[in-house]
């Protein structure tokens, strides 16, 4: 692990790819690797891009990466597909992007897909971002398909979240749940040259008007990802958006989740509680599972807490 | 809670609806309610129905419910939408179904959608199923859209999972990830009267041929949900499918997850570990978060375990 850590810290992209496989798949050595690279990490600019299918997210992400690159920065693109046993979407997106950037070592592209990890994909993406920062990437774009709660959890690992909408969306966005408003730091009205753009902007403004006074109102940026129009302005808006949450709050949740997962591991094997026996009694109808959980948790509390 | 429990056990559907709101939203009293009704639960036939959008799942679920009802049974339909801040799909499905069954008290229809619960929607669905069984429903159909890992987790709460495909799917199912094979107890080839049905069946058979010898091979049932053809045979196949996993294994995972969640709650507030202080130190660059998690987990182990 030490050699791999050194390779990553030197910016060796093959070492980075190996490190990413380890943390994505929760292979042994991952925690050790993360601990070893953490001190040398430099916080990157993290841009989250999400939205319904078909609005041009991939093209927009491509343009953002090119713009960041033209400023001389190294850029990571994480295309995250938390799920979908039914489609191969993430793979397709990569192929298209690779054609554009394949000679450019300053753009590092990675797809991350769910493999049924315990705790979901968000912790693996979080660990992946840590490695990208350790490898010296100064900006990372995190793209998700925006169709699930898990996507929402993941895209919020970014400092700034752009929700992309377009006149081609079809459904009236008022059908969209309140979830959009909670995650959007800014709205991108892509394909702004198409009919329906003004009406869509009115609808977005109507949603924004529901935000209580005193809370920040997300700006709306118009873009045409195909031509590149509006992308420079979008990047400027991302850079000047206020921080999503205080960093200490992020770390507090991080610690609680990771410690919780460690403890859950021992509960099964080492705590002295006979889970197998209890499970068999429940299956036999001889034990109430909810009563068992309540009483066991209570007795652990009494035993463990000061 | 005791009165609400009694209402549910008497089959009062309004009490059931109230109980479901409590467990879905993790409101106080949920655990008490579940403990109170558990002893009187009778295991229901649980049928999971999943698949990509557009294959006719809702129509098929509707037909299954009608068939179960015609046999004199009370039926529950849970339409689960774990996510999607961007669409209102679950609501639409309900409206269509309600028109068909609204005069029939023997069919209870419920949509469950993610509200960002900690731990995801699967535990809430699990608790919901417990209440449906306590209310005396003898069969439950769990329908998910099949687009995410969370959907896979949820649909596996059913005893038997039917993966629905149709010639209208468009994408070659070879683009589908291995996830389908892991969850399918049987395949339903819906819209079997349409062109492309034979080719689709060949593709499904090709996937099935990859299953190692000794492991069960899912049958393929052809249906036309619109006409109802094949639905009686489908129900028979569901009833005769082997159990997904031993019941004790299900309860063991249940206990581990629920106990783990209790402990995670105390870690934040009562364990004597200063998570806030550690988070601030990490944000200031003065503490390595991965080292902190490792050392704290180790010291808890030493303190707590026998």
Interface residues (C-beta under 8 A of the other chain):
Chain A: X31 X34 X35 X38 X39 X51 X52 X82 X83 X84 X85 X86 X87 X88 X113 X114 X116 X120 X121 X146 X147 X148 X149 X150 X151 X152 X171 X175 X176 X177 X178 X179 X180 X182 X183 X246 X247 X248 X249 X250 X251 X252 X254 X255 X256 X257 X258 X259 X260 X261 X262 X263 X264 X266 X267 X268 X270 X271 X272 X273 X275 X276 X278 X279 X280 X282 X283 X288 X289 X290 X291 X292 X293 X294 X296 X297 X300 X301 X303 X304 X305 X306
Chain B: X31 X34 X35 X38 X39 X51 X52 X82 X83 X84 X85 X86 X87 X88 X113 X114 X116 X120 X121 X146 X147 X148 X149 X150 X151 X152 X171 X175 X176 X177 X178 X179 X180 X182 X183 X246 X247 X248 X249 X250 X251 X252 X254 X255 X256 X257 X258 X259 X260 X261 X262 X263 X264 X266 X267 X268 X270 X271 X272 X273 X275 X276 X278 X279 X280 X282 X283 X288 X289 X290 X291 X292 X293 X294 X296 X297 X300 X301 X303 X304 X305 X306
